[in-house]
Each structure stands twice: as C-alpha cells, then as structure tokens.
Amino acid sequence: MEKKLVLSSDSFLWRKGKRGLIFNPKLGAHLRFSTMNPAMDELCSLLEDPINLYTAKFNLYTAKFDSDEIEDEFRAFVTSVEGLRLGKVVQSEEKILALPPTPFVINHVERMKERGMEQFGIQDYLSILTLYLGGAGEKNEWYRQIDYPFGSKEKLDVSKALLFIGQLNRNTTVCFVVAEADDGRVSEFISHLDRRSVSFVFNPESYPKSPFSCSGCGQKGQCKFILRLSPEDIDRELNRESDFLFEHPDHIDFLVDSPGILQKAEALLDRFRPGNHAFIPVWNDNPLFFAENVRLREEEILSSNRNKRKIHLHQLLNINYWGQLTVMPDGQVYSDVNKSPLGSLDDSPVEIIANELALNRAWRRIREQDKCAECLYQWLCPSPSAFEQLSGMSVCNDVTSGL
Ligand code: SF4
C-alpha cells in the first residue's frame, strides 16, 4: 500500500553530495544518512521539491529495490525518521502536508539596489556605531578582533563625528573606544549625546583618573563604562596594589589567551563586584587554547542548536557583524576593520550602509565558502568570526561526519 512520509515543519533537511542530515532543533534530534542508496536519494528529492510540501510518497511492496540491502536501508531510514519524530508516515491519501522551515524574507539586496536603497529604511539596520578616538596610547592589534583602545597619530574629529551621529536613528547605540588618558573629548561627546544609549570602552591606560560625573544629559544610566583588559593588562594589574580601576566600571571584560591568563583574570575578579564581567577568548597564535576552549566539536555543534530562528539567521546574515559599523581615528568607516573601508565620516550613514549591503564586506558574510559550503553543518555552525579570519582556522574541531 502506498504511504507518505511527511517531514515535520520544524525539521531541516540538508544534503551535500551523497550525505544527508535531518535536524530538528525543537526536539534536539537529528539523523545523518547516506544517499548512496538510490531509493533514499529519490525520496529526498521528492521531499525537497517545493511542490510536494515536505511530503514524499513511497510504496515498499511495489518499489523495485535493486538489492535487499537497499531495501533494508530504506526501511531503516523511514523507521528512524518516524522514531525520532522528525516526520511521520501516513496513508498516501491523507491530507497531511507541511512547510519546510524557510528563512523569513528580508528585502532582496538586488531589488533594493534597483529601486534605491534609501526607499527601504536601511538606516534602521544600523544598531551599533563604534568610534575609535585614537591619540596617545599604546599601539596594539587587539582591535582587529574586539573593540580595544589603541594609540594612533590620527585623532577622531569631534565635530565630524557628531554630525555623522546626528544623522543616525535614535535607537542606534554609540560606542567610543578611548585610547588617551583623560581625553577631553569624552566629556564633549557626553554633553552632546543625550537620549541615546552610549558606551565607552577604556583600557587601564586610558581609564579616567577620577570617576565620571554623568550629570550632563540627566539620563541616568544611559552611559555605560566598560573596562577591557588585554592579557598584558591582566598580568600587569595583578602585580599592582591599587583597586582603583575596579571601583567604577559598569562592566569588565578580560581578554584571555591562555589558561595562565584565565587564572590571573579570576584572581583579579576578587577585586570587582561579581556578575558584571566576561572572559573573552582572543586569538594570539594560541591554537591549543582555542582547540580546548573555543573551537567546537561535532557533538557541540549538533547539541547547541535548539532554535529554528537562529538557524535561519545563519542562512541569511552574520550575527557577529550585522548592523555594526566602526569608525577609525582617521574617520574611515568599516563593517569589518580587517577589510577595506566602506566610506568615511564625510559620507552619510545611509550611503555607508548601502555600500555594505552592496559590497557585503561583513554583514551578510555567511558560511558559503570553502569547506563550509560542502559541510552538512553549514547552517548549524555560528556565523564566521574574526578568530577564523585571523587564524585561518575554522570554528570546528575534528569534525568529520559533516564533511
Ligand atoms: S566545516 Fe564549516 S560548517 Fe562544517 S563544521 Fe566546520 S566550521 Fe562548521
């Protein structure tokens, strides 16, 4: 008798070459299979055809299987799909249909380009603008993977920056990365940025000598003061007696590149109120540390995805970069500071966002390249990150079944 396999609307079906994966984030269940078996290959093709609405008819008794082995494998596959509740088998005449999980539709960039980006309210896409103030301060390269102050000959022009910020949507958060100790531009910015969420990132070198008096805008709690410590800072601060640094920040980030630095950061934490801190792993030619603490093993990739929406986001945009722009001290604007600039503070925010949407330096950089494009876990893995760019490694560790 003819039957019908109906996949659940929460189950994703992905195939790469002769390998397949059905993954259901809601149930936390998955089934890997091979489509070397022509009967299964055909079944999957039927499931993938949009016209069939995630269903495929089959008839075990009349199907011409070339061998018992193929038939057994086909039966085992259908039984597993049902057993894991990834789908169900019903009589073929039953009117049960399903819709494959499909990403929400966002404005197609090509159509937007044709009609003019401005028509589409693209200004709303910008959620965070980060501005590096530059000036005296230690030179370093941490900014290439996380917002961290660095010294430079150039200094950000306050009036140009304020003009640019003035054109932004009210909901865009503005973050200043401060390199110079007691930089007068900080209070200048504070006094001009009322009713907007603002944060300041300092390192120990640039952290103000006296606590801030944030009375300018009357919006108590609008400004957030973040202290970020590089591995060198952590080392240095541990040998310093004073607790001054830890008394005022709203939040502290410890950039950690080894187990030793992690231990020191934990020791420093005793001086700060717990809870408002994070340990952030940073790439510092430390492959072992990343292998043990950051890169994902196959089980982790499969078990950490319990959200259909997040998988859709991985298919459409880069969660690490989407909606963020960075201005360097010379006024050049980037979506990814490791790539070339999209424009400068002399351009309008809309022009810069339109450039990013057209050129896709970062916001829509998804796992479409190299081995990820051939991997079954393409949309399960987190969006490509700065670590992968700097290290040349992928986020996965010892993943074989996906490839
Ligand atoms: S190859 Fe790419 S998609 Fe596959 S597991 Fe590794 S990082 Fe993820």
Boltz pocket constraint, residues with backbone or C-beta under 6 A from the ligand:
constraints:
  - pocket:
      binder: B
      contacts: [[A, 301], [A, 367], [A, 371], [A, 372], [A, 373], [A, 375], [A, 376], [A, 377], [A, 378], [A, 379], [A, 381], [A, 394], [A, 395], [A, 396], [A, 397], [A, 399], [A, 402]]
      max_distance: 6.0
